[in-house]
Amino acid sequence: MPINNSRIVIGTVRFSGLYGINNNKKILRKLDVQKILNFASKKKIKYLDTAIDYKKTNNILRNLNLKNFNITSKLPGKKRFKLKYNQLNVRKLVIDHLKKLRVKKLHTLYLHQPDDILKKDGINIIYSLQKLKKEKKIKKIGYSIYSTRQLKRLLNIFKPDIIQCPLNILDRRFLKRNFLNKLQNLNIEIHVRSIFFQGGLISDYKNLKKKLLFPQSAYDKWVKWLKKKKINKVRGALSILYKLDKKVKVVIGVESIDQLSQIVKEINKKILPPPKINLPIKFLQKIYNYPIKN
């Protein structure tokens, strides 16, 4: 079994047709998702990533056998969902989520909006998660983050077991100054997401939606590099993993076996040094919908 398969984390939000370039709102049939999971299990892919607020996705997952997978999930942010967090509320959300998925525990529970812990009652969230960890309802506590500056502030409050961050050839902020290596030295596990730039790197430029629109000069440079290397867009996007520690996992959203099969095929080829394409912060802020200040 190629070792790189073990790096893959299947992002499940696209099972409900949301997120990314297509964003067609087409919910996959239970049978189609089962086929994806069967293929993933056969290829020794062990992780599925969901969130408490991915309700349509979770409705599919709850009717499938998830025993072969480590489930990572996310606690919704307070502001977006108008939640008042105290220890009882957090615990109820997590326990209800476990019941919904029909699993006994989560491998990781990320804070979807970790800035919540910087607020007045934020420490209640941490206390709640630590208690759930002691009860073995969750194995690891994580942050889903958008910038290095954000994480530095969060580390002053609490050091997580794991972080999930964006990384792709148009956004390599987390590679600067050996930032990821420093996190690993702190025994913080790393999962990277948005490796295809929400589908922007594997789509034709004319098909990019307004939210994903970035300068065509950057896209043209990307396509020119692909032609020079004689590789496809999937393999090109995976080049961002060049020289990254093999322990770093990659969250990849799929909606078919064909997509997953291609990713498995390409991730196990020689990983090439990525092209040097810089994208201004203002475009990253628009796409991630977060005030990035690195």
Residue frames relative to the residue before (quaternion, step in Angstrom):
aa qw qx qy qz dx dy dz
M 1.0000 0.0000 0.0000 0.0000 0.00 0.00 0.00
P 0.4504 -0.6868 0.4938 0.2858 3.62 -0.71 1.01
I 0.5188 -0.6878 0.4175 0.2891 3.55 -0.83 1.03
N 0.6353 0.5739 -0.3446 0.3852 3.59 1.02 -0.68
N 0.5102 0.6303 -0.4318 0.3951 3.61 1.18 -0.32
S 0.6538 0.5380 -0.3112 0.4316 3.57 1.02 -0.79
R 0.5977 0.5695 -0.3619 0.4329 3.59 1.25 -0.23
I 0.6121 0.6049 -0.3369 0.3819 3.57 1.19 -0.50
V 0.0812 -0.7304 0.6769 0.0418 3.52 -1.09 0.92
I 0.3049 -0.7652 0.5353 0.1873 3.59 -0.66 1.04
G 0.2675 -0.7434 0.5961 0.1432 3.54 -0.72 1.13
T 0.2627 -0.8370 0.4692 0.1012 3.57 -0.56 1.17
V 0.4416 0.7205 -0.4619 0.2693 3.61 1.19 -0.16
R 0.6572 0.5233 -0.3185 0.4391 3.59 1.08 -0.65
F 0.4593 0.6470 -0.4656 0.3920 3.58 1.25 -0.01
S 0.7318 0.3678 -0.2198 0.5299 3.58 1.18 -0.54
G 0.6034 -0.6357 0.3323 0.3484 3.58 1.22 0.50
L 0.5762 0.5938 -0.3751 0.4181 3.58 1.25 0.26
Y 0.7756 0.3783 -0.2719 0.4259 3.53 -1.37 0.32
G 0.8063 0.3332 -0.2265 0.4331 3.53 -1.17 0.61
I 0.7910 -0.3901 0.2304 0.4111 3.49 -1.39 -0.03
N 0.7087 0.4573 -0.2804 0.4583 3.60 0.91 -0.84
N 0.0685 0.8562 -0.5108 0.0362 3.53 0.94 -0.99
N 0.2506 0.8414 -0.4480 0.1688 3.55 1.05 0.83
K 0.3894 -0.7589 0.4402 0.2806 3.56 1.36 -0.01
K 0.4408 0.6712 -0.4697 0.3668 3.56 1.20 0.49
I 0.2812 -0.7706 0.5530 0.1462 3.56 -0.56 1.18
L 0.4242 -0.7122 0.4981 0.2544 3.57 -0.81 1.00
R 0.5071 -0.6177 0.5016 0.3312 3.53 -1.18 0.56
K 0.6420 -0.5261 0.3963 0.3923 3.55 -1.20 0.58
L 0.6483 0.5357 -0.3172 0.4383 3.60 0.95 -0.90
D 0.6540 0.5175 -0.3124 0.4548 3.59 0.97 -0.84
V 0.6590 0.4912 -0.3045 0.4814 3.58 0.99 -0.84
Q 0.6216 0.5434 -0.3361 0.4532 3.57 1.03 -0.79
K 0.6424 0.5195 -0.3182 0.4649 3.58 1.01 -0.78
I 0.6320 0.5252 -0.3250 0.4681 3.57 1.03 -0.81
L 0.6907 0.4764 -0.2797 0.4666 3.57 0.89 -0.95
N 0.6201 0.5312 -0.3451 0.4628 3.59 1.03 -0.68
F 0.6503 0.5035 -0.3054 0.4800 3.56 0.98 -0.86
A 0.6470 0.5277 -0.3114 0.4538 3.57 0.96 -0.92
S 0.6568 0.5116 -0.3032 0.4636 3.57 0.94 -0.91
K 0.6352 0.5341 -0.3137 0.4614 3.57 1.01 -0.84
K 0.7265 0.4135 -0.2211 0.5023 3.57 1.07 -0.79
K 0.4990 -0.7001 0.3886 0.3315 3.57 1.32 0.32
I 0.3551 0.6811 -0.5368 0.3492 3.55 1.05 0.82
K 0.1768 -0.8687 0.4622 0.0214 3.55 -0.51 1.21
Y 0.7309 0.4376 -0.2259 0.4724 3.60 1.22 -0.22
L 0.0711 -0.7420 0.6649 0.0477 3.53 -1.19 0.79
D 0.1787 -0.7897 0.5816 0.0787 3.56 -0.96 0.90
T 0.0693 0.7822 -0.6143 0.0775 3.56 -0.78 1.07
A 0.2645 -0.7336 0.5856 0.2211 3.60 -1.21 -0.45
I 0.6328 -0.5466 0.3816 0.3940 3.56 -1.15 0.55
D 0.7416 0.4115 -0.2314 0.4766 3.60 1.01 -0.75
Y 0.4997 0.5890 -0.4663 0.4312 3.63 1.20 0.30
K 0.0694 -0.8756 0.4757 0.0477 3.56 0.68 1.07
K 0.6754 0.4900 -0.3087 0.4565 3.60 0.89 -0.87
T 0.6340 0.5183 -0.3226 0.4747 3.56 1.03 -0.78
N 0.6842 0.4974 -0.2870 0.4496 3.57 0.89 -0.95
N 0.5928 0.5591 -0.3599 0.4544 3.58 1.16 -0.54
I 0.6425 0.4875 -0.3167 0.4992 3.57 1.17 -0.58
L 0.6869 0.5175 -0.2894 0.4203 3.55 0.81 -1.07
R 0.6315 0.5783 -0.3416 0.3874 3.59 0.97 -0.80
N 0.7097 0.4419 -0.2532 0.4869 3.57 1.18 -0.49
L 0.6416 0.4904 -0.3201 0.4954 3.56 1.30 0.27
N 0.5228 -0.6182 0.4844 0.3316 3.54 -1.26 0.41
L 0.0933 -0.8363 0.5402 0.0066 3.58 -0.43 1.22
K 0.3594 0.7932 -0.4503 0.1973 3.58 1.28 0.08
N 0.6764 0.4972 -0.3020 0.4519 3.63 1.13 -0.49
F 0.7082 0.4612 -0.2430 0.4762 3.57 1.29 -0.06
N 0.3674 -0.6406 0.6225 0.2594 3.49 -1.35 0.51
I 0.2143 -0.8018 0.5493 0.0976 3.56 -0.67 1.10
T 0.0878 -0.7535 0.6495 0.0515 3.55 -0.86 1.02
S 0.0217 -0.8089 0.5868 -0.0298 3.56 -0.98 0.83
K 0.3487 -0.7458 0.5370 0.1838 3.57 -1.31 0.13
L 0.3824 -0.6902 0.5732 0.2211 3.51 -1.11 0.84
P 0.4455 -0.7191 0.4523 0.2827 3.64 -0.67 0.99
G 0.5544 -0.6239 0.4471 0.3217 3.54 -1.20 0.58
K 0.6088 -0.6038 0.3895 0.3363 3.54 -1.15 0.68
K 0.7083 0.4938 -0.2734 0.4239 3.55 0.77 -1.08
R 0.6833 0.5076 -0.2917 0.4363 3.54 0.83 -1.02
F 0.7912 0.2957 -0.1467 0.5149 3.56 0.95 -0.85
K 0.4111 -0.7512 0.4401 0.2702 3.55 1.32 0.28
L 0.3397 0.7491 -0.4875 0.2928 3.52 0.93 1.00
K 0.2282 -0.7199 0.6347 0.1637 3.53 -1.16 0.66
Y 0.1941 -0.8372 0.5043 0.0846 3.53 -0.30 1.26
N 0.1370 0.6987 -0.6996 0.0606 3.46 -1.08 0.91
Q 0.7401 -0.4431 0.2503 0.4396 3.57 -1.23 0.21
L 0.6561 0.5118 -0.3213 0.4521 3.59 0.99 -0.75
N 0.6572 0.5237 -0.3120 0.4433 3.60 0.95 -0.87
V 0.6553 0.5043 -0.3096 0.4694 3.57 0.93 -0.91
R 0.6620 0.5154 -0.3117 0.4461 3.55 0.88 -0.93
K 0.6531 0.5176 -0.3161 0.4534 3.58 0.95 -0.89
L 0.6311 0.5375 -0.3334 0.4490 3.60 0.96 -0.85
V 0.6961 0.4764 -0.2750 0.4613 3.56 0.89 -0.95
I 0.6636 0.4991 -0.3109 0.4625 3.59 0.87 -0.91
D 0.6457 0.5092 -0.3190 0.4713 3.59 0.98 -0.81
H 0.6316 0.5382 -0.3185 0.4582 3.56 1.08 -0.78
L 0.6405 0.5168 -0.3177 0.4709 3.58 0.98 -0.83
K 0.6536 0.5042 -0.3085 0.4726 3.55 0.97 -0.86
K 0.6260 0.5526 -0.3259 0.4434 3.56 1.02 -0.85
L 0.7399 0.4011 -0.2145 0.4956 3.55 0.92 -0.95
R 0.3262 -0.7641 0.4820 0.2783 3.57 1.30 -0.33
V 0.5048 0.5851 -0.4624 0.4348 3.53 0.89 1.03
K 0.5221 -0.6698 0.4397 0.2924 3.56 -1.18 0.53
K 0.8096 -0.0139 0.0308 0.5859 3.57 1.12 -0.59
L 0.3934 -0.6714 0.5701 0.2636 3.54 -1.36 0.28
H 0.4938 -0.6232 0.5050 0.3359 3.56 -1.07 0.65
T 0.7963 -0.0368 0.0630 0.6005 3.57 0.95 -0.95
L 0.1005 -0.7337 0.6639 0.1041 3.53 -1.17 0.65
Y 0.1996 -0.7799 0.5874 0.0831 3.54 -0.60 1.22
L 0.3805 -0.6169 0.6150 0.3105 3.51 -1.31 0.33
H 0.3702 -0.7549 0.5006 0.2059 3.57 -0.54 1.18
Q 0.7531 0.1381 -0.0861 0.6375 3.55 1.19 -0.66
P 0.1153 -0.8642 0.4846 0.0707 3.60 0.44 1.17
D 0.5009 0.6431 -0.4313 0.3867 3.60 1.22 -0.25
D 0.4835 0.6722 -0.4238 0.3671 3.58 1.26 -0.31
I 0.6675 0.5134 -0.3253 0.4302 3.62 1.01 -0.69
L 0.5895 0.5676 -0.3666 0.4426 3.60 1.28 -0.20
K 0.6089 0.5764 -0.3376 0.4278 3.56 1.28 -0.25
K 0.7996 -0.3845 0.2029 0.4143 3.51 -1.37 0.30
D 0.8023 0.2431 -0.1214 0.5315 3.59 0.79 -1.00
G 0.2949 0.8178 -0.4579 0.1861 3.55 1.28 0.33
I 0.6050 0.5837 -0.3607 0.4038 3.56 1.06 -0.69
N 0.5601 0.6073 -0.3855 0.4110 3.60 1.18 -0.49
I 0.6137 0.5491 -0.3468 0.4491 3.56 1.09 -0.71
I 0.6662 0.5034 -0.2951 0.4644 3.57 0.92 -0.96
Y 0.6397 0.5235 -0.3264 0.4584 3.58 0.92 -0.88
S 0.6490 0.5306 -0.3110 0.4478 3.56 0.98 -0.90
L 0.6937 0.4753 -0.2804 0.4628 3.57 0.87 -0.95
Q 0.6239 0.5310 -0.3400 0.4616 3.58 1.04 -0.71
K 0.6466 0.5108 -0.3163 0.4700 3.56 1.03 -0.78
L 0.6506 0.5073 -0.3078 0.4739 3.58 0.98 -0.83
K 0.6156 0.5386 -0.3334 0.4689 3.55 1.14 -0.66
K 0.6517 0.5070 -0.3084 0.4724 3.58 0.98 -0.82
E 0.6796 0.4712 -0.2733 0.4913 3.55 1.13 -0.71
K 0.4018 -0.7445 0.4352 0.3081 3.59 1.39 -0.06
K 0.3528 0.6978 -0.5257 0.3352 3.53 1.06 0.86
I 0.7525 0.0988 -0.0903 0.6449 3.54 1.27 -0.48
K 0.3983 -0.7252 0.5122 0.2303 3.56 -1.07 0.72
K 0.8172 0.0766 -0.0002 0.5713 3.56 0.98 -0.89
I 0.3006 -0.7238 0.5969 0.1715 3.53 -1.24 0.65
G 0.0094 -0.8470 0.5300 -0.0391 3.57 -0.75 1.01
Y 0.3323 -0.6883 0.6014 0.2325 3.51 -1.41 0.17
S 0.2013 -0.7083 0.6586 0.1554 3.56 -1.09 0.75
I 0.0090 -0.8642 0.4976 -0.0732 3.57 -0.20 1.28
Y 0.3489 -0.7440 0.5419 0.1763 3.54 -1.38 0.31
S 0.8202 0.1021 -0.0448 0.5611 3.60 1.11 -0.43
T 0.5938 -0.5748 0.4288 0.3649 3.55 -1.23 0.51
R 0.6241 0.5437 -0.3406 0.4460 3.57 1.03 -0.75
Q 0.6199 0.5417 -0.3290 0.4626 3.55 1.03 -0.83
L 0.6861 0.4912 -0.2928 0.4497 3.58 0.84 -0.97
K 0.6204 0.5493 -0.3491 0.4376 3.59 0.97 -0.77
R 0.6465 0.5067 -0.3142 0.4759 3.58 1.03 -0.78
L 0.6700 0.5122 -0.2956 0.4488 3.56 0.97 -0.90
L 0.6321 0.5524 -0.3316 0.4306 3.58 1.05 -0.76
N 0.5890 0.5699 -0.3651 0.4416 3.58 1.20 -0.41
I 0.6897 0.4462 -0.2624 0.5063 3.56 1.26 -0.45
F 0.7928 -0.1408 0.1624 0.5704 3.56 0.83 -1.02
K 0.3023 -0.7422 0.5705 0.1797 3.58 -0.96 0.89
P 0.2934 -0.7818 0.5234 0.1696 3.62 -0.55 1.12
D 0.5655 -0.5667 0.4679 0.3743 3.53 -1.34 0.13
I 0.8083 0.0807 0.0533 0.5808 3.53 1.12 -0.76
I 0.1014 -0.7710 0.6212 0.0964 3.58 -1.19 0.53
Q 0.1867 -0.7338 0.6392 0.1347 3.52 -1.27 0.55
C 0.0488 0.8259 -0.5536 0.0950 3.58 -0.68 1.11
P 0.5366 -0.6168 0.4548 0.3532 3.61 -1.17 0.45
L 0.1271 0.7701 -0.6184 0.0915 3.56 -1.10 0.76
N 0.2597 0.7320 -0.5977 0.1986 3.55 -0.83 1.05
I 0.7067 -0.4896 0.2851 0.4237 3.57 -1.21 0.21
L 0.6668 0.4622 -0.3040 0.4993 3.60 1.25 -0.28
D 0.7715 0.2189 -0.1093 0.5873 3.56 1.28 -0.26
R 0.1437 0.8161 -0.5409 0.1442 3.56 0.04 1.28
R 0.1715 0.8316 -0.5102 0.1370 3.57 1.14 0.67
F 0.6956 0.4935 -0.2818 0.4395 3.58 1.00 -0.81
L 0.6024 0.5436 -0.3655 0.4560 3.57 1.28 -0.03
K 0.5435 0.6431 -0.3953 0.3672 3.57 1.23 -0.34
R 0.8588 0.0930 -0.0934 0.4950 3.53 -1.18 0.75
N 0.5756 -0.6357 0.3669 0.3604 3.59 1.05 0.79
F 0.1457 0.8482 -0.4992 0.1008 3.55 1.13 0.68
L 0.6817 0.4871 -0.3006 0.4557 3.60 0.86 -0.91
N 0.6224 0.5362 -0.3365 0.4602 3.58 1.06 -0.73
K 0.6411 0.5257 -0.3204 0.4583 3.56 1.02 -0.79
L 0.6320 0.5207 -0.3297 0.4699 3.57 1.06 -0.73
Q 0.6522 0.5100 -0.3142 0.4645 3.57 0.96 -0.83
N 0.6232 0.5310 -0.3342 0.4670 3.57 1.11 -0.64
L 0.6591 0.4601 -0.2911 0.5189 3.56 1.29 -0.38
N 0.4666 -0.6953 0.4101 0.3616 3.57 1.38 0.17
I 0.4218 0.6520 -0.4996 0.3839 3.54 1.04 0.88
E 0.3516 -0.7434 0.5363 0.1900 3.56 -0.71 1.13
I 0.2218 -0.7995 0.5508 0.0906 3.59 -1.07 0.71
H 0.0290 -0.7333 0.6792 0.0089 3.51 -1.07 0.96
V 0.1721 -0.7904 0.5786 0.1045 3.61 -0.82 0.92
R 0.1502 -0.7860 0.5969 0.0574 3.55 -1.12 0.74
S 0.7630 0.3779 -0.2799 0.4434 3.58 -1.38 0.00
I 0.2272 0.8163 -0.5061 0.1608 3.58 1.13 0.62
F 0.7104 0.3774 -0.2466 0.5406 3.60 1.22 -0.47
F 0.4478 -0.7076 0.4308 0.3364 3.57 1.32 0.32
Q 0.6540 -0.5387 0.2696 0.4577 3.53 0.94 1.09
G 0.7364 -0.4087 0.2058 0.4983 3.55 1.11 0.74
G 0.5007 0.6981 -0.4041 0.3141 3.58 1.24 -0.30
L 0.6848 0.4948 -0.2828 0.4542 3.57 1.12 -0.64
I 0.7450 0.3627 -0.2178 0.5157 3.59 1.18 -0.35
S 0.5933 0.5449 -0.3626 0.4686 3.56 1.28 0.36
D 0.5369 -0.5528 0.5027 0.3917 3.56 -1.29 0.22
Y 0.5914 -0.6136 0.3828 0.3567 3.56 -0.96 0.83
K 0.6473 0.5441 -0.3253 0.4232 3.59 0.98 -0.81
N 0.6869 0.4845 -0.2784 0.4646 3.59 1.21 -0.44
L 0.4593 0.6901 -0.4526 0.3285 3.59 1.24 -0.06
K 0.3716 -0.7195 0.5407 0.2278 3.55 -0.89 0.92
K 0.7229 -0.4759 0.2843 0.4125 3.55 -1.22 0.50
K 0.6583 0.5281 -0.3140 0.4350 3.57 0.92 -0.89
L 0.7430 0.4026 -0.2097 0.4918 3.58 1.08 -0.75
L 0.4495 0.7250 -0.4381 0.2834 3.58 1.26 -0.09
F 0.0476 0.7670 -0.6371 0.0596 3.55 -0.82 1.07
P 0.7306 -0.4585 0.2493 0.4402 3.63 -1.16 0.39
Q 0.4890 -0.6768 0.4653 0.2937 3.56 -0.89 0.93
S 0.5587 0.6050 -0.3914 0.4106 3.59 1.15 -0.52
A 0.6463 0.5019 -0.3124 0.4825 3.59 1.08 -0.75
Y 0.6502 0.5146 -0.3107 0.4646 3.56 0.99 -0.85
D 0.6517 0.5191 -0.3128 0.4561 3.58 0.95 -0.88
K 0.6323 0.5255 -0.3223 0.4692 3.56 1.05 -0.76
W 0.6201 0.5516 -0.3093 0.4643 3.54 1.10 -0.83
V 0.6951 0.4674 -0.2705 0.4745 3.60 0.83 -1.02
K 0.6205 0.5433 -0.3358 0.4551 3.59 1.02 -0.76
W 0.6529 0.5094 -0.3045 0.4706 3.59 1.01 -0.84
L 0.6290 0.5391 -0.3282 0.4539 3.59 1.00 -0.82
K 0.6692 0.4972 -0.2968 0.4657 3.56 0.93 -0.91
K 0.6336 0.5369 -0.3246 0.4526 3.56 1.02 -0.80
K 0.7337 0.4070 -0.2190 0.4981 3.57 0.98 -0.88
K 0.3196 -0.7768 0.4798 0.2534 3.57 1.33 -0.27
I 0.5063 0.6131 -0.4359 0.4216 3.54 0.90 1.00
N 0.5208 -0.6312 0.4691 0.3320 3.58 -1.26 0.35
K 0.7113 -0.4876 0.3109 0.3995 3.56 -1.31 0.26
V 0.6236 0.5407 -0.3499 0.4431 3.59 1.02 -0.72
R 0.6830 0.4639 -0.2934 0.4820 3.57 0.81 -0.93
G 0.6264 0.5479 -0.3332 0.4431 3.57 1.05 -0.75
A 0.6638 0.5034 -0.3014 0.4639 3.57 0.96 -0.89
L 0.6533 0.5248 -0.3064 0.4515 3.58 1.07 -0.75
S 0.4844 0.6779 -0.4292 0.3487 3.59 1.24 -0.20
I 0.5424 0.6235 -0.4057 0.3903 3.59 1.19 -0.38
L 0.6090 0.5601 -0.3446 0.4434 3.59 1.26 -0.33
Y 0.3893 0.7475 -0.4650 0.2711 3.58 1.29 -0.13
K 0.8593 0.0592 -0.1125 0.4955 3.54 -0.86 1.12
L 0.4663 0.6438 -0.4775 0.3742 3.61 1.20 0.20
D 0.6009 -0.5582 0.4336 0.3732 3.55 -1.13 0.68
K 0.5354 -0.6541 0.4404 0.3027 3.58 -0.96 0.89
K 0.5963 0.5787 -0.3607 0.4236 3.58 1.22 -0.37
V 0.5549 0.5953 -0.3955 0.4259 3.60 1.23 -0.36
K 0.2211 -0.7931 0.5577 0.1052 3.57 -0.71 1.11
V 0.3049 -0.7648 0.5534 0.1265 3.54 -1.24 0.58
V 0.2550 -0.7624 0.5795 0.1338 3.58 -0.67 1.14
I 0.0299 0.8144 -0.5739 0.0813 3.56 -0.58 1.18
G 0.3020 -0.7654 0.5457 0.1589 3.56 -0.70 1.11
V 0.0151 0.7914 -0.6102 0.0340 3.57 -0.91 0.92
E 0.1534 -0.7862 0.5887 0.1089 3.54 -1.26 0.42
S 0.7671 0.2051 -0.1769 0.5816 3.57 1.25 0.39
I 0.6164 -0.5294 0.4310 0.3925 3.54 -1.29 0.36
D 0.6168 0.5681 -0.3499 0.4176 3.58 0.98 -0.81
Q 0.6534 0.5066 -0.3122 0.4680 3.58 0.96 -0.87
L 0.6820 0.4837 -0.2873 0.4673 3.56 0.87 -0.96
S 0.6305 0.5439 -0.3259 0.4477 3.56 1.00 -0.82
Q 0.6622 0.4984 -0.3111 0.4650 3.58 0.95 -0.84
I 0.6413 0.5229 -0.3234 0.4590 3.57 0.99 -0.83
V 0.6373 0.5222 -0.3193 0.4681 3.58 0.97 -0.89
K 0.6532 0.5234 -0.3041 0.4549 3.56 0.96 -0.90
E 0.7436 0.4368 -0.2347 0.4484 3.58 0.80 -1.03
I 0.6470 0.5346 -0.3359 0.4274 3.60 1.01 -0.71
N 0.7013 0.4548 -0.2691 0.4784 3.56 1.22 -0.39
K 0.5121 0.5741 -0.4444 0.4589 3.54 1.28 0.37
K 0.6866 -0.4509 0.3516 0.4489 3.55 -1.28 0.17
I 0.3146 -0.7560 0.5458 0.1776 3.56 -0.76 1.05
L 0.2932 -0.7921 0.5202 0.1265 3.56 -0.68 1.16
P 0.5809 -0.5338 0.4569 0.4109 3.61 -1.20 0.35
P 0.4431 -0.7259 0.4539 0.2658 3.64 -0.79 0.93
P 0.5604 -0.5837 0.4552 0.3715 3.58 -1.21 0.39
K 0.4209 -0.6875 0.5263 0.2705 3.56 -1.19 0.48
I 0.1823 0.7624 -0.5893 0.1955 3.53 -0.20 1.35
N 0.1615 -0.8101 0.5596 0.0672 3.57 -0.59 1.11
L 0.1210 -0.7794 0.6123 0.0537 3.57 -0.94 0.92
P 0.4909 -0.6830 0.4507 0.2989 3.62 -0.74 1.00
I 0.6328 -0.5718 0.3818 0.3562 3.56 -1.11 0.77
K 0.6187 0.5802 -0.3646 0.3841 3.61 0.97 -0.79
F 0.6482 0.4994 -0.3280 0.4720 3.60 1.08 -0.61
L 0.6309 0.5208 -0.3315 0.4699 3.58 1.05 -0.72
Q 0.6327 0.5390 -0.3279 0.4491 3.58 0.99 -0.81
K 0.6588 0.5111 -0.3072 0.4587 3.57 0.98 -0.86
I 0.7048 0.4762 -0.2678 0.4524 3.56 0.88 -0.95
Y 0.7407 0.3873 -0.2254 0.5005 3.59 0.94 -0.86
N 0.2867 -0.7799 0.5004 0.2433 3.56 1.29 -0.36
Y 0.5845 0.5220 -0.3849 0.4876 3.55 0.96 0.97
P 0.4526 -0.7067 0.4714 0.2711 3.63 -0.90 0.89
I 0.1192 -0.8360 0.5347 0.0316 3.57 0.29 1.30
K 0.0816 0.7590 -0.6418 0.0737 3.53 -0.98 0.98
N 0.0030 -0.8220 0.5681 -0.0392 3.57 -0.01 1.28
